[in-house]
Amino acid sequence: MARARKTVEAEEETLTPFFEWQDAYPWQRVALQARLRQRASWPQALLVHGAAGIGKRVLALNAARALLCEAAAHDEACGACESCHYVAMGQHPDLMLIEPFEREPSGETKALDAIPVDAIRRLIEFMQITSHRQRAKVAVIVPTERMNAAAANALLKTLEEPPAGSFLMLVAQQWQRLPATVLSRCQRWAAPYPSTEEALAFLRGEGVDGAEPLLAQTGGAPLTALERFDPEQQALRQDWLKALAQPHRLSPYAVAQTWAGGSRDDNKLRLGQIIETLIGWTADLARVGGGGAARYHPECREMLQPLAAAIALPELFHYHRSLLRQRRWLNHPLQPRLVVEALLIEYRALFFHRRSQ
Ligand SMILES: [Zn+2]
């Protein structure tokens, strides 16, 4: 009886609050097909990893759809059978997607800092129920590094002995942060990175004007570039870069004050963008300082040159590393406003350093 009720619930519930189907991106198709040709030996625990903004989640979900597809087996999902249809609707009873969101009793969706153990318990239960459509059971976790410690622990047993016919796909950007016990039980699959041509063609197809600098700013990640393609965002970014280009006039306190009114989620999002900008900016300063070309902000060459000349490289590297560390803790910022203020004070100090020594 319990089993029957669960199935009905699964049919009623969509995969995730913001689910929208997306076919594999052009730069993913060849790798996906090659992998699916060996579907007979598809690993039960697969870690799909790679940089942000290249479509890892989409890749994993497309692989899931192909594993669940009910048409004669070939190297991709048919896109036409009932199973493919249900996956695209986000309503396939044998597919579960775990993301850090929660539905509140009011029906509202809340973003969570971490994937809680409850979500993993639901996944384990789901994996143990017999496949509804007798093809397979697939669970996808995105992003896996956001599982809290209890969740990671709960997952271990299932990773060790996955039920027959079930597949787990763990999607991760910073996969090195996953516990060794989780890593050692997964086969790894590096999500394909698009070539510059592929990424630019994609962005043009999405109607992005002036895609080149935008793509460079995001280190070649087309989905991040698409996300940032917002004229208002771009203007804000320009203001930011201008402020960074004049460290002696930069007022960390004044910048931080402009954050006073934002919501917690907004401030966290902005903090993430600012840290990314600073990471790219300091990487460029190091490259220009070493006689190379700017990678993230090639259009700012003239601004970067005098700054790079005024900076001591060891301090710059030190600061850059501290930014990378900050990015790692982004999901638990104490006070985004204070973090920004501190980061900017440190940034400014890079240029006063020699005088104060
Ligand atoms: Zn199909």
Residues whose N, C-alpha, C, O or C-beta is under 5 A from the ligand:
A	BS01	ZN	C69 E70 A71 A77 C78 G79 A80 C81 C84
